[in-house]
Structures are given as structure tokens and as C-alpha cells.
Amino acid sequence: MPVDPKKYHTQTKVRLVFWFIFLLITVGLGMIWLIYGKNAAFMGFLCLIGMAVPVGLVALVMLGLDKIVKKE
């Protein structure tokens, strides 16, 4: 059964990003919770959200530019 390399590549990238975010939140915040407590873990969560907003906006802009460039 042949495998589409582009689909495989895209699927692999999505899985890597998902698992990175999952591990960052569970392991990272879990260790902060164990070592420093609940309040520090909450602040770590707020910092992760604060970091995710600009990164997400830049990613959306880049995806939009990619769509515009590929249309022409």
C-alpha cells in the first residue's frame, strides 16, 4: 500500500507539536506544582498562555501569507 509522503509529513508535524504542548503542560507544570506549589503552577500556566498568544498570532499570519502566495 503506497504512502503519500506529504500527508505523512504533515501528520508527523501535527503529532510532534501536539505531544510537545502536552508534555510541556503536564510534565512542566506538574513539576512546578510538586516543587513550588499550586500558586507557582498557576503562574506558570499564565506564562504559557502569555507565550502562546503571540506565537499563535505569528503562526496565523504566516499561514495566511502562505495561502495568499500559493493562490497566485
Order of alpha helices (4+ residues) and beta strands (2+ residues): alpha-alpha-alpha
